[in-house]
Amino acid sequence: MDMEHRRLGSTGGAEAVLGLQPNSTMSIAYHSLFDSHNDITLLEIDEKLVPDILQQRVTIRGQPDEDAVLCTQSKTYALKFVGTSNSVFLIPPSDKAVEECNEKDDMTIPVASVIKVAPGSMELVEVAPKLDKLKFLLSQNPYSFVEASDMDISHEREKMNTGLYRWDDLADKVQASNEELRSGLQALLAVEIDGYWRVLDDKYMDMILNMLLHDVILNDWSFNALNEDEVLRALETDGFPCNIAMHCLKVYGNKVEEHIGGSCMWRLEERRVCVHFAREILKNGKMKMETFMAEWIRKVPDGMHASFDMLEGEVLTEKLGIETLVYYFSVSSLPSTPAERFNILFQERQKWEWKDLQPYVRDLRVPGLSSEAILLKYTRRTQPTVDAEPVFSAR
């Protein structure tokens, strides 16, 4: 194909080029609208994404100070520009080209008009969602008992628009697909209140859980067979809104039976309840192991059994002489990006045994990298003997 350095219209257009037979030629000319056209960018996509693109099921997300990402309904992709040394001509369809015919000629010579020469294209690379920002946004204004008991405060904050985010606000600000955003809200134990997604502050969660446990004892209910209607009714009588009472059941329990046309049955999960009380006890700092265990067992409701194994990924221990100290260090408070996660972990400890490190890294996800590859990238593993516990330090 020959490139004619003059501005011609097109009688062939993109269709003619696509239909060009092997060993055939066609004239290529500058379109009358030829320009840099910076508003047009080539995007190279995997074939499996074509239906999402064509049916407009994708969105571009990111704030002005962030690199843009493309989100499908379930995944997030970074947009990376890749330059090319070859010239890539963009030729519009013939119905968008201006046809110029030489009236003196008996026939028109097919000419395809180039509207832009592309220096490269954008490619998609699957990445993990940026959910740390979601955690930050929701932590700005946790829902408290004071706010729940005084609706005027909620209305005032709505007017000020301070730390309150609806679904559309979060979708606009957080670089994550809709499914990933929903999973993030669930992991953060967020609940929708008056159209806004909120997390409850620790005092309010402690208050409602203690009231639920009080009602269980008062009404002689079983931890393993809680009637949803009865629980909600009791908590509403205690002054908790129905949606907050339901949220408490979801946070600390699991649905075990669903009756068609009737109430559901729930079971309180022993580990979740026990971990809650451990966090409450340790929020003021380090404690001697014996003191902590005694207070923890005392706090846990009768019928539940506190075991230190439940606190994997929630607490750490350290030796101080002959004493063992325990302190709160939850994986839920750590960044989700591997580089930032390992930076904090190695600030906390220079060396980690695998049994201690594993609970703090097993949730890390990097598309295209296995868990072993993540460890290899960010840590250095040493093992004095074959039978010894592996030790990890910063790379």
C-alpha positions in Angstrom: 0.0 0.0 0.0 1.4 3.4 -1.0 1.0 6.5 1.2 0.2 9.5 -0.9 1.3 12.8 0.8 -1.8 14.7 -0.3 -5.2 15.3 1.2 -7.7 13.1 -0.5 -11.1 11.8 0.3 -11.8 8.1 0.4 -13.8 5.8 -1.8 -12.7 2.7 0.0 -12.4 3.4 3.7 -11.6 0.9 6.4 -13.9 -1.7 4.9 -11.9 -1.7 1.7 -8.6 -2.2 3.6 -10.0 -5.0 5.7 -11.2 -6.7 2.5 -7.9 -6.2 0.7 -6.8 -9.5 -0.9 -3.2 -10.8 -0.7 -0.7 -9.3 -3.2 -3.2 -6.5 -3.8 -2.5 -2.8 -3.4 -4.4 0.3 -2.5 -3.6 3.9 -2.3 -3.4 5.4 1.2 -3.9 9.1 1.6 -4.2 11.8 4.3 -7.8 12.4 5.2 -9.1 15.9 5.0 -9.5 15.8 8.8 -6.0 14.3 9.4 -4.6 15.5 12.7 -3.0 14.2 16.0 -6.5 13.5 17.4 -5.4 13.2 20.9 -8.9 12.3 21.9 -8.6 9.0 20.1 -6.5 6.1 21.6 -6.1 2.5 20.5 -6.9 0.0 23.2 -5.7 -3.6 22.9 -8.0 -6.1 24.7 -8.3 -9.8 25.3 -11.0 -11.5 23.3 -12.9 -12.4 26.5 -13.4 -8.7 27.2 -14.9 -7.9 23.9 -18.6 -8.5 25.0 -18.1 -6.2 28.0 -16.6 -3.5 25.9 -19.3 -3.7 23.1 -22.2 -3.9 25.6 -20.7 -0.9 27.6 -20.3 -2.9 30.8 -17.0 -1.3 31.6 -16.0 1.9 33.3 -12.9 4.0 33.6 -12.2 4.9 37.2 -9.7 7.2 38.9 -9.3 10.7 40.3 -7.3 13.4 38.5 -4.2 12.5 40.6 -4.4 8.8 40.0 -3.6 6.5 37.1 -6.8 5.5 35.4 -8.0 1.9 35.6 -10.6 0.0 33.6 -13.2 -1.9 35.5 -15.5 -4.7 34.4 -18.2 -6.0 36.7 -15.8 -8.3 38.5 -12.2 -7.2 37.7 -9.9 -4.2 37.7 -7.3 -3.5 34.9 -4.5 -1.0 34.8 -4.2 1.0 31.6 -0.6 0.9 30.3 0.6 2.8 27.2 2.9 0.8 25.0 4.7 2.6 22.2 5.4 1.0 18.8 8.2 1.6 16.3 5.9 0.8 13.4 3.4 3.3 12.0 -0.2 2.4 12.8 -2.7 4.1 10.5 -6.3 4.8 11.7 -8.7 4.7 8.8 -12.3 5.6 9.4 -15.2 3.7 7.8 -16.2 4.9 4.4 -19.5 6.5 5.5 -17.4 8.9 7.6 -15.1 9.8 4.8 -15.5 12.5 2.2 -15.6 11.0 -1.3 -13.8 12.9 -4.0 -14.2 11.7 -7.6 -12.4 12.9 -10.6 -15.3 13.7 -13.0 -13.0 13.4 -16.0 -12.2 9.7 -15.2 -14.6 7.0 -16.1 -14.0 5.2 -12.8 -12.9 6.1 -9.3 -9.6 4.8 -7.9 -10.1 3.3 -4.4 -8.3 5.4 -1.8 -8.3 4.8 2.0 -7.8 8.0 4.0 -5.7 8.0 7.2 -7.2 10.2 9.9 -4.4 9.6 12.5 -1.0 7.9 12.9 -1.0 6.2 16.3 2.3 6.1 18.1 1.2 3.1 20.2 -1.8 1.7 22.1 -3.1 1.1 25.6 -3.0 -2.4 27.0 -4.9 -3.9 30.0 -3.1 -5.5 32.9 -5.2 -7.1 35.6 -4.4 -5.6 39.0 -5.7 -5.9 42.5 -8.5 -3.4 43.5 -7.4 -0.3 45.5 -9.5 -1.1 48.6 -7.2 0.7 51.1 -8.8 3.9 49.9 -12.2 2.4 50.7 -11.0 1.7 54.3 -9.8 5.2 54.6 -13.0 6.8 53.3 -15.3 4.8 55.6 -13.0 5.4 58.7 -13.5 9.1 58.4 -16.9 9.1 60.0 -17.9 5.8 61.8 -21.4 5.4 62.9 -21.8 5.9 66.7 -24.4 5.3 69.3 -24.7 9.1 69.7 -25.5 9.6 66.1 -27.9 6.6 66.1 -29.8 8.2 69.0 -30.0 11.7 67.5 -31.1 11.8 63.9 -30.5 15.5 63.7 -26.8 14.9 63.7 -27.1 12.7 60.7 -29.0 15.4 58.8 -26.5 18.0 59.7 -23.6 15.8 58.5 -25.5 15.1 55.3 -25.7 18.9 54.7 -22.0 19.2 55.3 -21.3 16.1 53.2 -18.4 15.2 55.6 -17.2 11.6 55.5 -20.5 10.3 54.1 -20.5 8.2 50.9 -23.3 6.7 48.9 -22.6 3.7 46.6 -22.1 6.0 43.6 -19.6 8.1 45.6 -17.6 5.1 46.5 -17.7 3.7 42.9 -16.4 7.0 41.7 -13.6 7.4 44.2 -12.4 3.8 44.7 -10.6 2.0 41.9 -12.3 -1.4 42.0 -15.0 -3.3 40.1 -18.5 -3.4 41.5 -18.0 -7.0 42.7 -14.7 -6.1 44.3 -16.2 -3.0 45.9 -19.1 -5.1 47.4 -16.6 -7.6 48.7 -14.5 -4.8 50.2 -17.6 -3.4 52.0 -18.4 -6.8 53.3 -14.8 -7.4 54.6 -14.9 -4.0 56.4 -18.2 -4.9 58.0 -19.9 -1.9 56.4 -23.7 -1.4 56.5 -25.9 0.9 54.4 -27.6 3.5 56.7 -29.9 6.1 55.2 -28.4 5.6 51.8 -24.8 5.9 53.0 -22.2 3.1 53.6 -20.9 3.2 57.1 -18.8 1.2 59.5 -19.9 1.2 63.1 -17.4 2.4 65.7 -16.0 -0.1 68.2 -18.0 1.2 71.2 -21.3 0.8 69.3 -20.4 -2.7 68.1 -19.4 -3.7 71.6 -22.7 -2.3 73.0 -25.0 -4.1 70.6 -23.1 -7.4 70.9 -23.3 -7.3 74.7 -27.0 -6.5 74.5 -27.5 -9.5 72.1 -25.7 -11.8 74.5 -27.7 -10.4 77.4 -31.0 -11.2 75.5 -29.7 -14.7 74.7 -29.2 -15.4 78.5 -32.4 -13.6 79.5 -34.6 -15.5 77.1 -32.7 -18.8 77.5 -31.9 -18.9 73.8 -29.3 -21.2 72.2 -26.2 -19.7 70.6 -26.7 -22.3 67.8 -30.4 -21.6 67.1 -31.4 -17.9 67.3 -34.7 -17.0 65.8 -34.2 -14.0 63.6 -37.5 -12.4 64.3 -37.2 -12.8 68.0 -33.6 -11.4 68.1 -34.5 -8.4 66.0 -37.6 -7.7 68.1 -35.6 -7.9 71.3 -32.9 -5.6 70.0 -35.3 -3.1 68.7 -37.0 -3.0 72.1 -33.5 -2.3 73.5 -33.3 0.7 71.3 -31.3 -0.5 68.3 -32.7 0.1 64.8 -33.7 -3.0 62.8 -31.0 -2.6 60.2 -28.3 -2.3 62.9 -29.6 -5.3 64.8 -29.6 -7.3 61.5 -26.0 -6.1 60.9 -25.0 -7.5 64.3 -26.4 -10.9 63.4 -24.4 -10.9 60.1 -21.2 -9.8 61.7 -21.2 -12.3 64.6 -23.3 -15.1 63.2 -24.2 -17.3 60.2 -27.5 -18.2 58.9 -28.1 -21.9 59.4 -31.7 -22.4 58.3 -34.1 -20.4 56.2 -37.8 -21.0 56.5 -40.0 -20.2 53.5 -42.4 -17.6 54.6 -41.1 -17.6 58.1 -38.2 -16.5 60.3 -34.6 -17.6 59.7 -32.4 -19.4 62.2 -28.9 -18.1 63.0 -25.9 -19.4 64.9 -23.4 -17.2 66.7 -19.9 -18.0 65.6 -17.7 -18.7 68.7 -14.5 -17.4 67.1 -16.0 -14.1 66.0 -17.4 -13.4 69.4 -14.3 -14.4 71.2 -12.0 -12.3 68.9 -14.2 -9.3 69.6 -13.7 -9.5 73.3 -9.9 -10.1 72.9 -9.7 -6.9 70.8 -11.6 -5.0 73.5 -9.2 -6.2 76.2 -6.1 -5.4 74.2 -7.0 -2.0 72.8 -5.1 -0.2 75.6 -1.8 -1.9 74.9 0.4 -4.9 75.8 -0.6 -7.3 78.6 1.1 -10.2 80.3 -0.2 -13.5 78.7 -1.6 -14.9 82.0 -3.4 -11.6 82.8 -4.9 -11.4 79.3 -6.0 -15.0 79.2 -7.7 -14.7 82.6 -9.6 -11.6 81.6 -10.5 -13.0 78.2 -12.0 -16.2 79.6 -13.9 -14.1 82.1 -15.3 -11.8 79.4 -16.4 -14.6 77.0 -20.0 -15.7 77.6 -20.8 -19.0 79.2 -21.1 -21.7 76.7 -18.3 -20.4 74.5 -14.6 -21.4 74.9 -11.8 -19.0 74.3 -8.7 -20.6 72.7 -5.5 -18.7 71.9 -5.5 -20.4 68.4 -8.5 -18.2 67.6 -6.3 -15.1 67.6 -4.2 -16.1 64.7 -3.6 -13.0 62.6 -5.1 -10.8 65.4 -2.4 -10.7 68.0 1.4 -11.1 68.4 3.5 -12.1 71.4 6.9 -11.1 72.5 9.3 -12.2 75.3 10.3 -9.8 78.0 12.6 -11.7 80.3 10.6 -14.7 81.6 7.3 -13.0 80.8 5.4 -13.4 77.6 3.5 -10.3 76.5 0.6 -10.2 74.0 -0.6 -7.3 72.0 -3.2 -6.5 69.3 -1.8 -6.6 65.7 -4.6 -7.4 63.3 -4.2 -8.3 59.6 -7.3 -6.3 59.0 -5.5 -3.0 59.9 -2.7 -3.6 57.4 -2.4 -2.3 53.8 -3.6 -4.6 51.0 -0.7 -3.8 48.6 2.3 -6.3 49.1 5.0 -3.6 49.2 3.3 -1.6 51.9 2.2 -4.7 53.8 5.8 -6.2 54.0 7.2 -2.7 54.9 5.0 -2.6 58.0 5.6 -6.2 58.9 9.4 -5.8 58.8 9.1 -2.6 60.8 7.3 -4.6 63.4 9.8 -7.5 63.4 13.0 -7.8 61.5 12.6 -11.6 61.3 9.5 -13.7 61.1 9.0 -17.4 61.6 6.7 -18.8 59.0 4.0 -19.8 61.6 3.8 -16.2 62.7 4.1 -14.6 59.2 1.6 -16.8 57.3 -1.6 -15.4 58.9 -0.5 -11.9 57.8 0.3 -12.6 54.2 -2.1 -15.4 53.1 -4.8 -12.8 52.0 -2.4 -11.0 49.6 -3.5 -11.2 46.0 -1.6 -10.0 43.0 -3.0 -11.1 39.6 -0.4 -13.2 37.8 1.7 -13.9 40.9 1.4 -16.9 43.1 1.8 -16.7 46.9 5.3 -18.1 46.6 6.3 -15.5 44.0 5.1 -12.7 46.3 7.2 -14.1 49.1 10.2 -14.4 46.8 9.8 -10.8 45.6 9.5 -9.2 49.0 11.3 -11.5 51.5 14.5 -13.4 52.0 14.1 -16.9 53.3 16.7 -18.6 55.5 16.6 -22.2 57.0 19.6 -23.2 59.0 18.7 -26.9 58.8 16.1 -29.0 56.9 14.1 -29.5 60.0 14.3 -25.9 61.2 11.4 -23.5 60.9 11.9 -21.1 57.9 12.7 -17.5 58.8 11.8 -14.6 56.6 13.5 -11.2 56.6 13.2 -8.1 54.3 14.8 -8.5 50.8 
